[in-house]
């Protein structure tokens, strides 16, 4: 068994343990393997071990790796420039990083041109850190309310990034993001299918799951340093 396969099993156990604490089914949680600094061999080992969802944060690397592993599900998780949307739209299983109304509009426009509906998450800045891109709650609410005017995108939920620190110190960010999600769901906007919460990375995904994450983005814990 490869080191990556061993780490994958360990991560799955930790996901199951966190889900158990929260009284949740581990099957509700999608593990996205963050492969942004990882080579083809490591991706192949992860796929062989059972990983089927991978995440990239640059458009060029995304398209290159997605082309090499077309049977896997590829997520775009990094900052997306509007002029790079063409490279990602229609290829990504999910774009996690829609951080502005302008980018949402660009992705919608490109998707309609391509004749596809692109699933997306709204990246929200719960922590308020300047270094963390993302919408305010009011901006996310406007996007959800206006979803019926953007047939090229399907808003599936929210993504957030917590500050670096001990897992317990980030719990409030995940909890508040889940609260934002609940408030948006209460709008009952049929054009937005709000079911996914992408939050938690290698150092804090357990806490994120306890607070409601349905997608965790794990790199180091799978592929090593």
Sine and cosine of phi, psi and omega as CSV:
sin_phi,cos_phi,sin_psi,cos_psi,sin_omega,cos_omega
0.00,0.00,0.72,-0.69,-0.01,-1.00
-0.95,0.31,0.33,-0.94,0.05,-1.00
-0.87,0.48,-0.59,0.81,0.01,-1.00
-0.91,0.41,-0.66,0.75,0.03,-1.00
-0.89,0.46,-0.64,0.77,0.03,-1.00
-0.90,0.43,-0.69,0.72,0.02,-1.00
-0.90,0.44,-0.62,0.78,0.01,-1.00
-0.87,0.49,-0.71,0.71,0.04,-1.00
-0.88,0.48,-0.64,0.77,0.00,-1.00
-0.90,0.43,-0.69,0.72,0.01,-1.00
-0.89,0.46,-0.67,0.75,0.04,-1.00
-0.87,0.49,-0.63,0.78,0.04,-1.00
-0.90,0.43,-0.66,0.75,-0.01,-1.00
-0.92,0.38,-0.60,0.80,0.08,-1.00
-0.89,0.46,-0.71,0.70,0.00,-1.00
-0.89,0.45,-0.65,0.76,0.01,-1.00
-0.90,0.44,-0.70,0.72,0.00,-1.00
-0.91,0.41,-0.64,0.77,0.03,-1.00
-0.89,0.45,-0.63,0.77,0.01,-1.00
-0.89,0.46,-0.66,0.75,0.04,-1.00
-0.86,0.51,-0.62,0.78,-0.05,-1.00
-1.00,0.03,-0.01,1.00,-0.04,-1.00
0.93,0.37,0.58,0.81,-0.05,-1.00
-0.90,-0.43,0.29,-0.96,0.07,-1.00
-1.00,0.04,0.84,-0.55,0.02,-1.00
-0.84,0.55,-0.43,0.91,0.00,-1.00
-0.91,0.41,-0.27,0.96,0.04,-1.00
-0.97,0.26,-0.21,0.98,-0.19,-0.98
-0.94,-0.34,0.80,-0.60,0.02,-1.00
-0.99,-0.14,0.79,-0.62,0.08,-1.00
-1.00,-0.08,0.88,-0.47,0.10,-0.99
-0.98,-0.21,0.88,-0.47,0.02,-1.00
-0.99,0.15,0.90,-0.44,-0.04,-1.00
-0.99,0.16,0.95,-0.32,-0.14,-0.99
-0.95,-0.31,0.39,0.92,-0.15,-0.99
-0.91,0.41,-0.37,0.93,0.03,-1.00
-0.87,-0.49,0.37,0.93,-0.18,-0.98
-0.93,-0.38,0.60,-0.80,-0.01,-1.00
-0.99,0.10,0.09,-1.00,-0.06,-1.00
-0.88,0.48,-0.64,0.76,-0.03,-1.00
-0.88,0.48,-0.69,0.73,-0.01,-1.00
-0.92,0.40,-0.62,0.78,0.05,-1.00
-0.90,0.45,-0.68,0.74,0.02,-1.00
-0.88,0.48,-0.65,0.76,0.03,-1.00
-0.90,0.44,-0.66,0.75,0.01,-1.00
-0.90,0.43,-0.68,0.73,0.02,-1.00
-0.89,0.46,-0.65,0.76,0.02,-1.00
-0.90,0.43,-0.51,0.86,0.00,-1.00
-0.97,0.22,-0.25,0.97,0.03,-1.00
0.84,-0.54,0.01,1.00,0.03,-1.00
-0.97,0.24,0.75,-0.67,-0.01,-1.00
-0.83,-0.56,-0.15,0.99,0.02,-1.00
-0.88,-0.47,0.81,-0.58,-0.01,-1.00
-0.80,-0.60,0.50,-0.86,-0.04,-1.00
-0.81,-0.58,0.71,-0.70,0.06,-1.00
-0.82,-0.58,0.45,-0.89,-0.06,-1.00
-0.89,-0.45,0.09,1.00,0.09,-1.00
-0.76,-0.65,0.68,-0.73,-0.13,-0.99
-0.87,0.50,-0.68,0.74,-0.05,-1.00
-0.91,0.42,-0.71,0.70,0.03,-1.00
-0.92,0.39,-0.59,0.81,0.03,-1.00
-0.85,0.53,-0.79,0.61,-0.06,-1.00
-0.92,0.39,-0.60,0.80,0.01,-1.00
-0.90,0.43,-0.75,0.66,-0.04,-1.00
-0.96,0.29,-0.59,0.81,0.04,-1.00
-0.89,0.45,-0.58,0.82,0.05,-1.00
-0.92,0.39,-0.54,0.84,0.01,-1.00
-0.98,0.19,-0.47,0.88,-0.03,-1.00
-0.78,-0.62,0.92,0.40,-0.12,-0.99
-0.94,0.34,-0.29,0.96,-0.02,-1.00
-0.99,0.15,-0.27,0.96,0.01,-1.00
-1.00,0.04,0.28,-0.96,0.03,-1.00
-1.00,-0.06,0.82,-0.57,-0.07,-1.00
-0.94,-0.35,0.80,-0.60,0.00,-1.00
-0.95,-0.30,0.63,-0.78,0.14,-0.99
-0.99,-0.17,0.87,-0.49,-0.17,-0.99
-0.88,-0.48,-0.05,1.00,-0.06,-1.00
-0.98,-0.18,0.01,-1.00,0.06,-1.00
-0.89,0.45,0.81,-0.59,-0.03,-1.00
-0.94,-0.34,0.85,-0.53,0.09,-1.00
-0.99,0.15,0.60,-0.80,-0.06,-1.00
-0.82,0.57,-0.61,0.79,-0.03,-1.00
-0.97,0.25,-0.09,1.00,0.07,-1.00
-0.97,-0.24,-0.01,1.00,-0.06,-1.00
-0.85,0.52,-0.57,0.82,-0.03,-1.00
-0.85,0.53,-0.54,0.84,-0.05,-1.00
-0.97,0.26,-0.35,0.94,-0.14,-0.99
-0.95,-0.33,-0.62,0.78,-0.07,-1.00
-0.88,0.48,0.74,-0.67,0.00,-1.00
1.00,0.03,-0.24,0.97,0.03,-1.00
-0.96,-0.29,-0.49,0.87,-0.05,-1.00
-0.99,0.13,0.74,-0.67,0.14,-0.99
-0.89,0.46,-0.54,0.84,-0.01,-1.00
-0.33,-0.94,0.76,-0.66,0.15,-0.99
-0.99,-0.12,0.89,-0.46,-0.10,-0.99
-1.00,0.07,-0.24,0.97,-0.35,-0.94
-0.88,-0.48,0.69,0.73,0.09,-1.00
-0.98,0.18,0.99,-0.14,-0.18,-0.98
-0.97,-0.26,0.12,0.99,0.01,-1.00
-0.38,-0.93,0.36,-0.93,0.05,-1.00
-0.90,0.44,-0.58,0.81,0.01,-1.00
-0.89,0.45,-0.67,0.74,0.02,-1.00
-0.93,0.37,-0.65,0.76,0.04,-1.00
-0.86,0.52,-0.67,0.74,0.02,-1.00
-0.90,0.44,-0.66,0.75,-0.01,-1.00
-0.91,0.42,-0.66,0.75,0.01,-1.00
-0.92,0.38,-0.67,0.75,0.05,-1.00
-0.87,0.50,-0.72,0.70,-0.03,-1.00
-0.89,0.46,-0.72,0.69,0.00,-1.00
-0.91,0.42,-0.64,0.77,0.00,-1.00
-0.90,0.44,-0.67,0.74,0.02,-1.00
-0.91,0.42,-0.62,0.79,0.06,-1.00
-0.88,0.48,-0.59,0.81,-0.03,-1.00
-1.00,0.06,-0.12,0.99,0.00,-1.00
0.95,0.30,0.56,0.83,0.00,-1.00
-0.78,-0.63,0.24,-0.97,0.16,-0.99
-0.91,-0.41,0.88,-0.48,-0.08,-1.00
-0.99,-0.11,0.89,-0.45,0.10,-0.99
-0.93,0.37,0.69,-0.72,-0.04,-1.00
-0.63,-0.78,0.35,-0.94,0.21,-0.98
-0.89,-0.45,0.54,-0.84,0.10,-0.99
-1.00,0.04,0.85,-0.52,0.06,-1.00
-0.99,0.14,0.84,-0.54,-0.05,-1.00
-0.90,-0.43,0.54,-0.84,0.00,-1.00
-0.98,-0.22,1.00,0.06,-0.01,-1.00
-0.97,0.26,-0.63,0.77,-0.09,-1.00
-0.96,0.28,-0.36,0.93,-0.02,-1.00
0.98,0.20,0.10,0.99,0.03,-1.00
-0.91,0.41,0.70,-0.71,0.01,-1.00
-0.88,0.48,-0.57,0.82,-0.05,-1.00
-0.96,0.27,-0.22,0.97,-0.02,-1.00
-0.99,-0.15,0.91,-0.41,0.06,-1.00
-0.92,0.40,0.40,-0.92,0.10,-0.99
0.49,-0.87,0.32,-0.95,0.01,-1.00
-0.99,0.16,0.44,-0.90,0.23,-0.97
-0.97,0.23,0.17,-0.99,0.05,-1.00
-0.87,0.49,-0.66,0.75,-0.03,-1.00
-0.88,0.47,-0.62,0.78,0.03,-1.00
-0.93,0.37,-0.64,0.77,0.05,-1.00
-0.91,0.43,-0.64,0.77,0.03,-1.00
-0.89,0.46,-0.69,0.73,0.03,-1.00
-0.87,0.49,-0.65,0.76,0.00,-1.00
-0.90,0.44,-0.68,0.73,-0.01,-1.00
-0.92,0.39,-0.69,0.72,0.00,-1.00
-0.89,0.45,-0.51,0.86,-0.03,-1.00
-1.00,-0.07,0.13,0.99,-0.09,-1.00
-0.86,0.51,-0.52,0.85,-0.04,-1.00
-0.92,0.40,-0.30,0.96,0.01,-1.00
-1.00,-0.01,0.01,1.00,-0.04,-1.00
-0.80,-0.60,0.98,0.19,-0.06,-1.00
-0.94,0.34,-0.19,0.98,-0.01,-1.00
-0.99,0.11,-0.15,0.99,0.01,-1.00
-0.80,-0.60,0.48,-0.88,0.11,-0.99
-0.85,-0.53,0.95,-0.32,-0.03,-1.00
-0.98,0.20,0.92,-0.40,-0.11,-0.99
-0.99,-0.17,-0.19,0.98,-0.02,-1.00
0.41,-0.91,-0.50,-0.87,-0.12,-0.99
-0.81,-0.58,0.44,-0.90,0.17,-0.99
-0.77,-0.64,0.61,-0.79,0.11,-0.99
-0.60,-0.80,0.33,-0.94,0.06,-1.00
-0.84,-0.54,0.74,-0.68,-0.01,-1.00
-1.00,-0.07,0.40,-0.92,0.09,-1.00
-0.89,0.46,0.45,-0.89,0.09,-1.00
-0.91,0.41,0.62,-0.79,0.01,-1.00
0.34,-0.94,-0.08,-1.00,0.05,-1.00
-0.90,0.43,0.57,-0.82,-0.04,-1.00
-0.78,0.63,-0.69,0.73,-0.03,-1.00
-0.90,0.43,-0.46,0.89,-0.01,-1.00
-0.96,0.27,-0.24,0.97,0.02,-1.00
-0.98,-0.20,-0.10,1.00,-0.07,-1.00
-0.82,0.58,-0.65,0.76,-0.07,-1.00
-0.88,0.48,-0.53,0.85,0.01,-1.00
-0.91,0.42,-0.73,0.69,0.00,-1.00
-0.91,0.41,-0.64,0.77,0.01,-1.00
-0.90,0.44,-0.68,0.74,-0.01,-1.00
-0.93,0.36,-0.60,0.80,0.05,-1.00
-0.88,0.47,-0.67,0.75,0.05,-1.00
-0.89,0.46,-0.59,0.81,0.05,-1.00
-0.92,0.39,-0.64,0.77,0.07,-1.00
-0.86,0.52,-0.69,0.73,0.00,-1.00
-0.86,0.51,-0.72,0.70,0.02,-1.00
-0.87,0.50,-0.65,0.76,0.02,-1.00
-0.91,0.42,-0.63,0.78,0.02,-1.00
-0.94,0.33,-0.62,0.79,0.05,-1.00
-0.89,0.46,-0.54,0.84,-0.04,-1.00
-0.94,0.34,-0.19,0.98,0.07,-1.00
-0.96,0.29,-0.35,0.94,0.02,-1.00
0.81,0.59,0.76,0.65,0.06,-1.00
-1.00,0.01,0.95,-0.31,-0.11,-0.99
-0.89,0.45,-0.41,0.91,-0.04,-1.00
-0.97,0.24,-0.19,0.98,0.01,-1.00
-0.89,-0.45,0.87,-0.50,-0.01,-1.00
-1.00,-0.09,1.00,0.04,-0.16,-0.99
-1.00,0.01,1.00,-0.02,-0.05,-1.00
-0.79,-0.61,-0.23,0.97,-0.14,-0.99
-0.91,-0.41,0.68,-0.73,0.12,-0.99
-0.83,-0.56,0.95,-0.31,0.01,-1.00
-0.99,-0.11,0.96,-0.29,-0.01,-1.00
-0.31,-0.95,0.58,-0.81,-0.03,-1.00
0.97,-0.25,0.75,-0.67,0.02,-1.00
-0.79,-0.61,-0.27,-0.96,-0.17,-0.99
-0.81,0.59,-0.62,0.79,-0.12,-0.99
-1.00,0.05,-0.24,0.97,-0.12,-0.99
-0.59,-0.81,0.29,0.96,-0.09,-1.00
-0.91,0.41,-0.46,0.89,0.03,-1.00
-0.89,0.46,-0.72,0.69,0.03,-1.00
-0.90,0.43,-0.64,0.77,0.01,-1.00
-0.88,0.48,-0.66,0.75,0.03,-1.00
-0.90,0.44,-0.67,0.75,0.03,-1.00
-0.86,0.50,-0.48,0.88,-0.03,-1.00
-0.99,-0.13,0.10,1.00,0.15,-0.99
0.89,-0.46,0.06,1.00,0.00,-1.00
-0.85,0.53,0.68,-0.73,0.13,-0.99
-0.96,-0.28,-0.26,0.96,0.06,-1.00
-0.71,-0.70,0.75,-0.66,0.11,-0.99
-0.87,-0.50,0.59,-0.81,-0.08,-1.00
-0.93,-0.37,0.96,-0.26,-0.18,-0.98
-0.85,-0.52,0.85,-0.52,0.04,-1.00
-0.91,-0.41,-0.94,0.34,-0.09,-1.00
-0.84,0.55,-0.66,0.75,-0.03,-1.00
-0.91,0.41,-0.34,0.94,0.03,-1.00
-0.99,-0.12,-0.74,0.68,-0.16,-0.99
-0.98,-0.18,-0.10,0.99,-0.03,-1.00
0.99,0.13,0.04,-1.00,-0.07,-1.00
-0.98,0.22,0.00,0.00,0.00,0.00
